[in-house]
Amino acid sequence: MTRPEIPAPFRTFVLKVANRCNIDCDYCFVFHSKDQAARRLPARMDLDVARTAARRIAEHAAAHELRAVDVVLHGGEPLLAGLPHLAALLGAVRDGVPSRTAVHFELQTNGTLLAPAWLDLFEQYGVTVGVSLDGPPAANDRHRLTHGGRSSTAATVRGIELLRTRPHLFAGILAVVDLANDPVEVHDHLAAFEPPVIDFGLPHATHDDPPHRTDPKVPEYGLWMSRVYDTWLDRPRWRHSIRMLEDIMALGSGVHGSVETVGLAPPTSVVIESDGSIEGVDTLRSVEEGASHLGLDVFRHPFDEALSHPRMLHRAYGPAALADQCRSCPLVAVCGGGYLPHRFSSAGYRNPSVYCADLEHLIRHVQHSLRRHGWAPGAVPPHGDPALERTK
C-alpha cells in the first residue's frame, strides 16, 4: 500500500465539549458501545483545552492554506457544558484562529435544553444547530428515552420549534434508521419541521455484532431508505436535502459527496476529546475498546501527525484499503465500501460493509429512478423534475 504524498488536510474539527448526556439513547456509540472511554473523560472541555485546540487548528489552517474550517460542538450533550462555559469556549476558539481563516460553528444537540438565551449565544457566534430526532413519538421513544425511562420527544420538539423561530440557525435533523418505524411516516414527520437537511444514519454495527434484521436475506435497510427516497421525490413542496441520497446522486455522476459514509474521498474530519486527546473517527468506539485512540493530544502534537498516523491510513487510501469484493464492484465509486466502522470484524477492516446488500439496493434504486428522468451514469443528474432541483 503506497502512502499518499500529500494527505488531505483536516477541514472539520469536532470538539467534544461535554461527555455526559441528559437522555439515554440505547444505540449511543458514546455511552452504549464497546469503548466506554467517555465515562472516564472530563465531563466538559476545559478552556485550556479549547485554547490549545484553537492554536492547533490555526496552525493546521496556515500550513495547508485553508480559507475556512468547520468546528462542530459535540458530546454527549454539548449544552450540558453550561451557557457561560460554552460562551467562553466559543470565544476561545474564535480568538485563537486568525481572521484570515473563517470559522464556521455547528452544534449537534438532542434539543431538550434549548432556550432563548442559547439562541442569543448562537446568533453572536454564528452557530448553526442540528437536532437529533428519530421521528414521531412512537418512533423516537423506541430508543431515545430519559435516564428515568420517560419520553424525550416533547422536550426535543419544543427545542426544534424554538429553533424554527430563527431558521438561519437551524442546520437540520439527524435520525437513526429503525426498521420497526415506517419510513414514510418518519420522513413526513421530520420534513414537517421544515429543516434544511435531514440526515438519516444507519445503526452502528459490525460483522461481529451485526444489525438487527427481520430477514437476513433481504436488504431491509436498503428497502427502508428507498422508500424514503421515493417519498422525498414525491413531496416537491418540501425543499430539504437528504445528504445520503444527494451524495448517491452526485457520486454516480463523478461529483464528490459531502458525507463520510459513502464515496471514496478521503475523510477530512478529526475529533478533539474533552481532555485534549485527538481521535480519528469517534464512531469507531462502537467496534472495540481503543479503536479510535491515536495516542495524540493537542498539547503535544500538531494535527499533521494525526494525518499520517497508522490508524488513520485506512481512511485515506480509497480503493486500496477495501476488500477485494469491494474493489471489483461496479458501485464502489458510489458506496466507497461503506462507512469504516461498518466494515469491521475481528480480522480487521478489509471487509464489505455489513450493509453491503442494503447499499447496493439503494444505489441501484436511486440510479434506476434517475434514468427514468433521462440521466445516465457519468452525467450530471437532470434538473427538469422539481424534486430533482435539490441536486443543483
Contacts in CASP RR format, 6 or more apart in sequence:
PFRMAT RR
TARGET T0000
AUTHOR 0000-0000-0000
METHOD contacts of the structure
MODEL  1
MTRPEIPAPFRTFVLKVANRCNIDCDYCFVFHSKDQAARRLPARMDLDVA
RTAARRIAEHAAAHELRAVDVVLHGGEPLLAGLPHLAALLGAVRDGVPSR
TAVHFELQTNGTLLAPAWLDLFEQYGVTVGVSLDGPPAANDRHRLTHGGR
SSTAATVRGIELLRTRPHLFAGILAVVDLANDPVEVHDHLAAFEPPVIDF
GLPHATHDDPPHRTDPKVPEYGLWMSRVYDTWLDRPRWRHSIRMLEDIMA
LGSGVHGSVETVGLAPPTSVVIESDGSIEGVDTLRSVEEGASHLGLDVFR
HPFDEALSHPRMLHRAYGPAALADQCRSCPLVAVCGGGYLPHRFSSAGYR
NPSVYCADLEHLIRHVQHSLRRHGWAPGAVPPHGDPALERTK
1 313 0 8 1.000
1 317 0 8 1.000
1 320 0 8 1.000
1 321 0 8 1.000
2 320 0 8 1.000
3 308 0 8 1.000
3 313 0 8 1.000
4 266 0 8 1.000
4 316 0 8 1.000
4 317 0 8 1.000
7 266 0 8 1.000
7 307 0 8 1.000
7 308 0 8 1.000
7 316 0 8 1.000
8 265 0 8 1.000
8 266 0 8 1.000
8 268 0 8 1.000
8 307 0 8 1.000
8 316 0 8 1.000
9 60 0 8 1.000
9 63 0 8 1.000
9 64 0 8 1.000
9 66 0 8 1.000
9 268 0 8 1.000
9 303 0 8 1.000
9 307 0 8 1.000
10 60 0 8 1.000
10 69 0 8 1.000
10 268 0 8 1.000
10 269 0 8 1.000
10 270 0 8 1.000
10 303 0 8 1.000
10 306 0 8 1.000
10 307 0 8 1.000
11 66 0 8 1.000
11 68 0 8 1.000
11 69 0 8 1.000
11 70 0 8 1.000
11 268 0 8 1.000
11 269 0 8 1.000
12 69 0 8 1.000
12 70 0 8 1.000
12 71 0 8 1.000
12 72 0 8 1.000
12 268 0 8 1.000
12 269 0 8 1.000
12 270 0 8 1.000
13 53 0 8 1.000
13 57 0 8 1.000
13 69 0 8 1.000
13 70 0 8 1.000
13 71 0 8 1.000
13 72 0 8 1.000
13 269 0 8 1.000
13 270 0 8 1.000
13 272 0 8 1.000
14 72 0 8 1.000
14 74 0 8 1.000
14 269 0 8 1.000
14 270 0 8 1.000
14 271 0 8 1.000
14 272 0 8 1.000
14 282 0 8 1.000
15 45 0 8 1.000
15 50 0 8 1.000
15 53 0 8 1.000
15 71 0 8 1.000
15 72 0 8 1.000
15 73 0 8 1.000
15 74 0 8 1.000
15 89 0 8 1.000
15 93 0 8 1.000
15 272 0 8 1.000
16 38 0 8 1.000
16 41 0 8 1.000
16 45 0 8 1.000
16 74 0 8 1.000
16 75 0 8 1.000
16 76 0 8 1.000
16 271 0 8 1.000
16 272 0 8 1.000
16 273 0 8 1.000
16 274 0 8 1.000
16 282 0 8 1.000
17 44 0 8 1.000
17 45 0 8 1.000
17 50 0 8 1.000
17 73 0 8 1.000
17 74 0 8 1.000
17 75 0 8 1.000
17 78 0 8 1.000
17 81 0 8 1.000
17 86 0 8 1.000
17 89 0 8 1.000
17 274 0 8 1.000
18 43 0 8 1.000
18 44 0 8 1.000
18 45 0 8 1.000
18 75 0 8 1.000
18 76 0 8 1.000
18 77 0 8 1.000
18 78 0 8 1.000
18 79 0 8 1.000
18 80 0 8 1.000
18 81 0 8 1.000
18 274 0 8 1.000
19 30 0 8 1.000
19 38 0 8 1.000
19 39 0 8 1.000
19 41 0 8 1.000
19 42 0 8 1.000
19 43 0 8 1.000
19 44 0 8 1.000
19 75 0 8 1.000
19 76 0 8 1.000
19 273 0 8 1.000
19 274 0 8 1.000
20 43 0 8 1.000
20 44 0 8 1.000
20 76 0 8 1.000
20 77 0 8 1.000
20 80 0 8 1.000
21 28 0 8 1.000
21 30 0 8 1.000
21 31 0 8 1.000
21 75 0 8 1.000
21 76 0 8 1.000
21 77 0 8 1.000
21 80 0 8 1.000
21 110 0 8 1.000
22 77 0 8 1.000
22 80 0 8 1.000
22 110 0 8 1.000
22 112 0 8 1.000
22 113 0 8 1.000
22 146 0 8 1.000
22 147 0 8 1.000
23 77 0 8 1.000
23 110 0 8 1.000
23 112 0 8 1.000
23 144 0 8 1.000
23 145 0 8 1.000
23 146 0 8 1.000
23 147 0 8 1.000
23 152 0 8 1.000
24 31 0 8 1.000
24 145 0 8 1.000
24 146 0 8 1.000
24 147 0 8 1.000
24 148 0 8 1.000
24 149 0 8 1.000
25 32 0 8 1.000
25 132 0 8 1.000
25 143 0 8 1.000
25 144 0 8 1.000
25 145 0 8 1.000
26 32 0 8 1.000
26 143 0 8 1.000
26 145 0 8 1.000
27 143 0 8 1.000
27 176 0 8 1.000
27 203 0 8 1.000
27 204 0 8 1.000
28 76 0 8 1.000
29 204 0 8 1.000
29 282 0 8 1.000
29 283 0 8 1.000
29 285 0 8 1.000
29 286 0 8 1.000
30 38 0 8 1.000
30 75 0 8 1.000
30 76 0 8 1.000
30 282 0 8 1.000
30 285 0 8 1.000
31 38 0 8 1.000
31 39 0 8 1.000
31 76 0 8 1.000
33 204 0 8 1.000
33 285 0 8 1.000
33 286 0 8 1.000
34 285 0 8 1.000
34 286 0 8 1.000
34 287 0 8 1.000
34 288 0 8 1.000
34 289 0 8 1.000
34 291 0 8 1.000
35 284 0 8 1.000
35 285 0 8 1.000
35 286 0 8 1.000
35 288 0 8 1.000
35 289 0 8 1.000
35 290 0 8 1.000
35 291 0 8 1.000
35 292 0 8 1.000
36 289 0 8 1.000
37 273 0 8 1.000
37 285 0 8 1.000
37 290 0 8 1.000
37 293 0 8 1.000
38 76 0 8 1.000
38 285 0 8 1.000
41 273 0 8 1.000
41 274 0 8 1.000
41 275 0 8 1.000
42 274 0 8 1.000
42 275 0 8 1.000
43 80 0 8 1.000
43 274 0 8 1.000
44 80 0 8 1.000
44 81 0 8 1.000
44 82 0 8 1.000
44 85 0 8 1.000
44 274 0 8 1.000
45 81 0 8 1.000
45 89 0 8 1.000
45 274 0 8 1.000
45 276 0 8 1.000
46 274 0 8 1.000
47 85 0 8 1.000
47 88 0 8 1.000
47 89 0 8 1.000
47 92 0 8 1.000
49 272 0 8 1.000
49 274 0 8 1.000
49 275 0 8 1.000
49 276 0 8 1.000
49 298 0 8 1.000
50 89 0 8 1.000
50 92 0 8 1.000
50 93 0 8 1.000
51 92 0 8 1.000
51 96 0 8 1.000
52 276 0 8 1.000
52 298 0 8 1.000
52 299 0 8 1.000
53 93 0 8 1.000
53 272 0 8 1.000
53 276 0 8 1.000
53 298 0 8 1.000
54 92 0 8 1.000
54 93 0 8 1.000
54 94 0 8 1.000
54 95 0 8 1.000
54 96 0 8 1.000
54 97 0 8 1.000
55 96 0 8 1.000
55 298 0 8 1.000
56 298 0 8 1.000
56 302 0 8 1.000
56 303 0 8 1.000
57 69 0 8 1.000
57 71 0 8 1.000
57 93 0 8 1.000
57 96 0 8 1.000
57 97 0 8 1.000
57 303 0 8 1.000
58 96 0 8 1.000
58 97 0 8 1.000
58 98 0 8 1.000
58 101 0 8 1.000
59 302 0 8 1.000
59 303 0 8 1.000
60 66 0 8 1.000
60 302 0 8 1.000
60 303 0 8 1.000
60 304 0 8 1.000
61 69 0 8 1.000
61 97 0 8 1.000
61 101 0 8 1.000
62 98 0 8 1.000
62 101 0 8 1.000
63 304 0 8 1.000
66 101 0 8 1.000
67 100 0 8 1.000
67 101 0 8 1.000
67 102 0 8 1.000
68 101 0 8 1.000
68 102 0 8 1.000
68 103 0 8 1.000
68 104 0 8 1.000
69 97 0 8 1.000
69 101 0 8 1.000
69 102 0 8 1.000
69 103 0 8 1.000
69 104 0 8 1.000
70 104 0 8 1.000
70 105 0 8 1.000
70 106 0 8 1.000
71 93 0 8 1.000
71 103 0 8 1.000
71 104 0 8 1.000
71 105 0 8 1.000
71 106 0 8 1.000
72 105 0 8 1.000
72 106 0 8 1.000
72 107 0 8 1.000
72 108 0 8 1.000
73 86 0 8 1.000
73 89 0 8 1.000
73 105 0 8 1.000
73 106 0 8 1.000
73 107 0 8 1.000
73 108 0 8 1.000
73 127 0 8 1.000
74 107 0 8 1.000
74 108 0 8 1.000
74 271 0 8 1.000
75 108 0 8 1.000
77 109 0 8 1.000
77 110 0 8 1.000
77 112 0 8 1.000
77 113 0 8 1.000
78 86 0 8 1.000
78 107 0 8 1.000
78 108 0 8 1.000
78 109 0 8 1.000
79 86 0 8 1.000
79 109 0 8 1.000
79 111 0 8 1.000
79 113 0 8 1.000
79 114 0 8 1.000
79 118 0 8 1.000
80 113 0 8 1.000
81 89 0 8 1.000
83 117 0 8 1.000
83 118 0 8 1.000
83 121 0 8 1.000
86 121 0 8 1.000
87 121 0 8 1.000
87 124 0 8 1.000
90 105 0 8 1.000
90 121 0 8 1.000
90 124 0 8 1.000
90 125 0 8 1.000
90 127 0 8 1.000
91 125 0 8 1.000
93 103 0 8 1.000
93 105 0 8 1.000
94 103 0 8 1.000
94 125 0 8 1.000
97 103 0 8 1.000
104 128 0 8 1.000
105 122 0 8 1.000
105 125 0 8 1.000
105 126 0 8 1.000
105 127 0 8 1.000
105 128 0 8 1.000
106 127 0 8 1.000
106 128 0 8 1.000
106 129 0 8 1.000
106 130 0 8 1.000
106 171 0 8 1.000
107 122 0 8 1.000
107 127 0 8 1.000
107 128 0 8 1.000
107 129 0 8 1.000
107 130 0 8 1.000
108 129 0 8 1.000
108 130 0 8 1.000
108 131 0 8 1.000
108 132 0 8 1.000
108 174 0 8 1.000
109 129 0 8 1.000
109 130 0 8 1.000
109 131 0 8 1.000
109 132 0 8 1.000
110 131 0 8 1.000
110 132 0 8 1.000
110 144 0 8 1.000
110 152 0 8 1.000
110 156 0 8 1.000
111 131 0 8 1.000
111 132 0 8 1.000
111 155 0 8 1.000
111 156 0 8 1.000
111 159 0 8 1.000
111 160 0 8 1.000
111 163 0 8 1.000
112 152 0 8 1.000
112 155 0 8 1.000
112 156 0 8 1.000
112 158 0 8 1.000
112 159 0 8 1.000
114 129 0 8 1.000
114 158 0 8 1.000
114 159 0 8 1.000
114 162 0 8 1.000
114 163 0 8 1.000
115 162 0 8 1.000
116 162 0 8 1.000
119 162 0 8 1.000
119 163 0 8 1.000
119 165 0 8 1.000
119 166 0 8 1.000
119 169 0 8 1.000
121 127 0 8 1.000
122 128 0 8 1.000
122 129 0 8 1.000
122 166 0 8 1.000
122 169 0 8 1.000
123 166 0 8 1.000
123 169 0 8 1.000
126 169 0 8 1.000
127 169 0 8 1.000
128 168 0 8 1.000
128 169 0 8 1.000
128 170 0 8 1.000
128 171 0 8 1.000
129 163 0 8 1.000
129 169 0 8 1.000
129 170 0 8 1.000
129 171 0 8 1.000
129 172 0 8 1.000
130 170 0 8 1.000
130 171 0 8 1.000
130 172 0 8 1.000
130 173 0 8 1.000
130 174 0 8 1.000
131 156 0 8 1.000
131 159 0 8 1.000
131 160 0 8 1.000
131 163 0 8 1.000
131 172 0 8 1.000
131 173 0 8 1.000
131 174 0 8 1.000
132 144 0 8 1.000
132 156 0 8 1.000
132 173 0 8 1.000
132 174 0 8 1.000
132 175 0 8 1.000
133 140 0 8 1.000
133 144 0 8 1.000
133 153 0 8 1.000
133 156 0 8 1.000
133 157 0 8 1.000
133 160 0 8 1.000
133 173 0 8 1.000
133 174 0 8 1.000
133 175 0 8 1.000
133 190 0 8 1.000
134 140 0 8 1.000
134 142 0 8 1.000
134 143 0 8 1.000
134 144 0 8 1.000
134 175 0 8 1.000
134 176 0 8 1.000
134 178 0 8 1.000
134 181 0 8 1.000
134 186 0 8 1.000
135 175 0 8 1.000
135 181 0 8 1.000
135 185 0 8 1.000
135 186 0 8 1.000
135 189 0 8 1.000
135 190 0 8 1.000
136 153 0 8 1.000
136 185 0 8 1.000
136 186 0 8 1.000
136 189 0 8 1.000
137 151 0 8 1.000
137 153 0 8 1.000
137 154 0 8 1.000
138 181 0 8 1.000
139 178 0 8 1.000
139 180 0 8 1.000
139 181 0 8 1.000
139 182 0 8 1.000
139 185 0 8 1.000
139 186 0 8 1.000
139 189 0 8 1.000
140 151 0 8 1.000
140 152 0 8 1.000
140 153 0 8 1.000
140 156 0 8 1.000
141 151 0 8 1.000
141 152 0 8 1.000
141 153 0 8 1.000
142 178 0 8 1.000
142 180 0 8 1.000
142 181 0 8 1.000
143 176 0 8 1.000
143 178 0 8 1.000
144 152 0 8 1.000
144 153 0 8 1.000
144 156 0 8 1.000
145 151 0 8 1.000
145 152 0 8 1.000
146 152 0 8 1.000
160 170 0 8 1.000
160 173 0 8 1.000
160 193 0 8 1.000
161 193 0 8 1.000
163 169 0 8 1.000
163 170 0 8 1.000
164 170 0 8 1.000
164 193 0 8 1.000
164 194 0 8 1.000
167 194 0 8 1.000
170 195 0 8 1.000
170 196 0 8 1.000
171 195 0 8 1.000
171 196 0 8 1.000
171 197 0 8 1.000
172 195 0 8 1.000
172 196 0 8 1.000
172 197 0 8 1.000
172 198 0 8 1.000
172 199 0 8 1.000
172 240 0 8 1.000
173 190 0 8 1.000
173 193 0 8 1.000
173 195 0 8 1.000
173 197 0 8 1.000
173 198 0 8 1.000
173 199 0 8 1.000
174 199 0 8 1.000
174 201 0 8 1.000
175 186 0 8 1.000
175 190 0 8 1.000
175 198 0 8 1.000
175 199 0 8 1.000
175 200 0 8 1.000
175 201 0 8 1.000
176 200 0 8 1.000
176 201 0 8 1.000
176 202 0 8 1.000
176 203 0 8 1.000
177 200 0 8 1.000
177 201 0 8 1.000
177 202 0 8 1.000
177 203 0 8 1.000
177 221 0 8 1.000
177 224 0 8 1.000
177 225 0 8 1.000
178 203 0 8 1.000
179 212 0 8 1.000
179 213 0 8 1.000
179 214 0 8 1.000
179 220 0 8 1.000
179 221 0 8 1.000
179 224 0 8 1.000
183 224 0 8 1.000
183 225 0 8 1.000
183 227 0 8 1.000
183 228 0 8 1.000
183 231 0 8 1.000
184 227 0 8 1.000
184 228 0 8 1.000
184 231 0 8 1.000
186 228 0 8 1.000
187 198 0 8 1.000
187 228 0 8 1.000
187 231 0 8 1.000
187 232 0 8 1.000
188 231 0 8 1.000
188 235 0 8 1.000
190 198 0 8 1.000
191 198 0 8 1.000
191 235 0 8 1.000
191 238 0 8 1.000
191 240 0 8 1.000
194 238 0 8 1.000
194 240 0 8 1.000
195 240 0 8 1.000
196 240 0 8 1.000
196 241 0 8 1.000
197 240 0 8 1.000
197 241 0 8 1.000
197 242 0 8 1.000
197 243 0 8 1.000
198 240 0 8 1.000
198 241 0 8 1.000
198 242 0 8 1.000
199 242 0 8 1.000
199 243 0 8 1.000
199 244 0 8 1.000
199 259 0 8 1.000
200 225 0 8 1.000
200 228 0 8 1.000
200 242 0 8 1.000
200 244 0 8 1.000
201 244 0 8 1.000
201 261 0 8 1.000
202 211 0 8 1.000
202 221 0 8 1.000
202 261 0 8 1.000
202 339 0 8 1.000
202 342 0 8 1.000
202 355 0 8 1.000
202 358 0 8 1.000
203 211 0 8 1.000
203 212 0 8 1.000
204 283 0 8 1.000
204 286 0 8 1.000
204 341 0 8 1.000
204 342 0 8 1.000
205 211 0 8 1.000
205 286 0 8 1.000
205 342 0 8 1.000
205 354 0 8 1.000
205 355 0 8 1.000
206 286 0 8 1.000
206 287 0 8 1.000
206 341 0 8 1.000
206 342 0 8 1.000
206 343 0 8 1.000
206 344 0 8 1.000
206 345 0 8 1.000
206 354 0 8 1.000
207 343 0 8 1.000
207 344 0 8 1.000
207 345 0 8 1.000
207 351 0 8 1.000
207 354 0 8 1.000
208 344 0 8 1.000
208 345 0 8 1.000
208 346 0 8 1.000
210 354 0 8 1.000
211 221 0 8 1.000
211 354 0 8 1.000
211 355 0 8 1.000
213 220 0 8 1.000
214 220 0 8 1.000
219 357 0 8 1.000
219 358 0 8 1.000
219 360 0 8 1.000
219 361 0 8 1.000
219 362 0 8 1.000
220 358 0 8 1.000
221 355 0 8 1.000
221 358 0 8 1.000
222 355 0 8 1.000
222 357 0 8 1.000
222 358 0 8 1.000
222 359 0 8 1.000
222 361 0 8 1.000
222 362 0 8 1.000
222 365 0 8 1.000
223 358 0 8 1.000
223 361 0 8 1.000
225 244 0 8 1.000
225 245 0 8 1.000
225 358 0 8 1.000
225 362 0 8 1.000
226 361 0 8 1.000
226 362 0 8 1.000
226 365 0 8 1.000
226 366 0 8 1.000
228 242 0 8 1.000
228 245 0 8 1.000
229 242 0 8 1.000
229 245 0 8 1.000
229 362 0 8 1.000
229 365 0 8 1.000
229 366 0 8 1.000
229 369 0 8 1.000
230 369 0 8 1.000
232 238 0 8 1.000
232 242 0 8 1.000
232 245 0 8 1.000
232 387 0 8 1.000
233 369 0 8 1.000
233 385 0 8 1.000
233 387 0 8 1.000
233 388 0 8 1.000
234 387 0 8 1.000
235 387 0 8 1.000
236 385 0 8 1.000
236 386 0 8 1.000
236 387 0 8 1.000
239 390 0 8 1.000
240 390 0 8 1.000
241 390 0 8 1.000
243 258 0 8 1.000
243 259 0 8 1.000
244 259 0 8 1.000
244 261 0 8 1.000
244 262 0 8 1.000
245 366 0 8 1.000
246 258 0 8 1.000
246 390 0 8 1.000
246 391 0 8 1.000
247 257 0 8 1.000
247 258 0 8 1.000
247 259 0 8 1.000
247 262 0 8 1.000
247 263 0 8 1.000
248 262 0 8 1.000
248 334 0 8 1.000
248 362 0 8 1.000
248 363 0 8 1.000
248 366 0 8 1.000
248 367 0 8 1.000
249 366 0 8 1.000
249 370 0 8 1.000
249 381 0 8 1.000
249 391 0 8 1.000
250 256 0 8 1.000
250 257 0 8 1.000
250 381 0 8 1.000
250 391 0 8 1.000
251 257 0 8 1.000
251 262 0 8 1.000
251 263 0 8 1.000
251 333 0 8 1.000
251 334 0 8 1.000
252 333 0 8 1.000
252 334 0 8 1.000
252 367 0 8 1.000
252 377 0 8 1.000
252 378 0 8 1.000
253 375 0 8 1.000
253 377 0 8 1.000
253 378 0 8 1.000
253 379 0 8 1.000
253 380 0 8 1.000
253 381 0 8 1.000
254 333 0 8 1.000
254 378 0 8 1.000
255 380 0 8 1.000
256 265 0 8 1.000
257 263 0 8 1.000
257 265 0 8 1.000
260 267 0 8 1.000
260 269 0 8 1.000
260 281 0 8 1.000
260 339 0 8 1.000
260 340 0 8 1.000
261 338 0 8 1.000
261 339 0 8 1.000
262 334 0 8 1.000
262 335 0 8 1.000
262 336 0 8 1.000
262 338 0 8 1.000
262 339 0 8 1.000
262 359 0 8 1.000
263 333 0 8 1.000
263 334 0 8 1.000
263 335 0 8 1.000
263 336 0 8 1.000
263 337 0 8 1.000
263 338 0 8 1.000
264 318 0 8 1.000
264 319 0 8 1.000
264 332 0 8 1.000
264 333 0 8 1.000
264 336 0 8 1.000
266 315 0 8 1.000
266 316 0 8 1.000
266 318 0 8 1.000
267 281 0 8 1.000
267 315 0 8 1.000
267 316 0 8 1.000
269 280 0 8 1.000
269 281 0 8 1.000
270 278 0 8 1.000
270 279 0 8 1.000
270 280 0 8 1.000
270 303 0 8 1.000
270 306 0 8 1.000
271 278 0 8 1.000
271 279 0 8 1.000
271 280 0 8 1.000
271 281 0 8 1.000
271 282 0 8 1.000
271 292 0 8 1.000
272 278 0 8 1.000
272 279 0 8 1.000
272 298 0 8 1.000
273 279 0 8 1.000
275 297 0 8 1.000
276 297 0 8 1.000
276 298 0 8 1.000
276 299 0 8 1.000
277 293 0 8 1.000
277 294 0 8 1.000
277 295 0 8 1.000
277 296 0 8 1.000
277 297 0 8 1.000
278 294 0 8 1.000
278 295 0 8 1.000
278 296 0 8 1.000
278 297 0 8 1.000
278 298 0 8 1.000
278 301 0 8 1.000
278 303 0 8 1.000
278 306 0 8 1.000
279 292 0 8 1.000
279 293 0 8 1.000
279 294 0 8 1.000
280 292 0 8 1.000
280 294 0 8 1.000
280 306 0 8 1.000
280 311 0 8 1.000
280 312 0 8 1.000
280 315 0 8 1.000
281 292 0 8 1.000
281 315 0 8 1.000
281 340 0 8 1.000
281 341 0 8 1.000
282 292 0 8 1.000
283 292 0 8 1.000
283 339 0 8 1.000
283 341 0 8 1.000
284 290 0 8 1.000
284 291 0 8 1.000
284 292 0 8 1.000
284 340 0 8 1.000
284 341 0 8 1.000
284 344 0 8 1.000
285 291 0 8 1.000
285 292 0 8 1.000
286 341 0 8 1.000
287 341 0 8 1.000
287 344 0 8 1.000
288 344 0 8 1.000
291 344 0 8 1.000
293 311 0 8 1.000
294 306 0 8 1.000
294 309 0 8 1.000
294 311 0 8 1.000
294 312 0 8 1.000
296 305 0 8 1.000
296 306 0 8 1.000
296 309 0 8 1.000
306 312 0 8 1.000
307 316 0 8 1.000
313 321 0 8 1.000
314 321 0 8 1.000
314 340 0 8 1.000
314 349 0 8 1.000
315 321 0 8 1.000
315 340 0 8 1.000
318 336 0 8 1.000
319 326 0 8 1.000
319 327 0 8 1.000
319 332 0 8 1.000
319 336 0 8 1.000
321 349 0 8 1.000
321 350 0 8 1.000
322 332 0 8 1.000
322 336 0 8 1.000
322 337 0 8 1.000
322 350 0 8 1.000
323 337 0 8 1.000
323 343 0 8 1.000
323 350 0 8 1.000
323 351 0 8 1.000
323 352 0 8 1.000
325 352 0 8 1.000
326 332 0 8 1.000
326 335 0 8 1.000
326 336 0 8 1.000
326 337 0 8 1.000
326 352 0 8 1.000
329 335 0 8 1.000
329 337 0 8 1.000
331 359 0 8 1.000
331 360 0 8 1.000
331 363 0 8 1.000
331 364 0 8 1.000
334 363 0 8 1.000
335 353 0 8 1.000
335 356 0 8 1.000
335 359 0 8 1.000
335 360 0 8 1.000
335 363 0 8 1.000
337 343 0 8 1.000
337 352 0 8 1.000
337 353 0 8 1.000
337 356 0 8 1.000
337 359 0 8 1.000
338 352 0 8 1.000
338 353 0 8 1.000
338 355 0 8 1.000
338 356 0 8 1.000
338 359 0 8 1.000
339 353 0 8 1.000
340 349 0 8 1.000
342 353 0 8 1.000
342 354 0 8 1.000
342 355 0 8 1.000
343 349 0 8 1.000
343 350 0 8 1.000
343 351 0 8 1.000
343 352 0 8 1.000
343 353 0 8 1.000
343 354 0 8 1.000
344 351 0 8 1.000
345 351 0 8 1.000
353 359 0 8 1.000
367 375 0 8 1.000
367 377 0 8 1.000
370 381 0 8 1.000
370 382 0 8 1.000
370 388 0 8 1.000
373 381 0 8 1.000
373 382 0 8 1.000
373 384 0 8 1.000
373 385 0 8 1.000
373 388 0 8 1.000
374 382 0 8 1.000
375 381 0 8 1.000
375 382 0 8 1.000
381 388 0 8 1.000
381 391 0 8 1.000
382 388 0 8 1.000
383 389 0 8 1.000
383 391 0 8 1.000
383 392 0 8 1.000
END
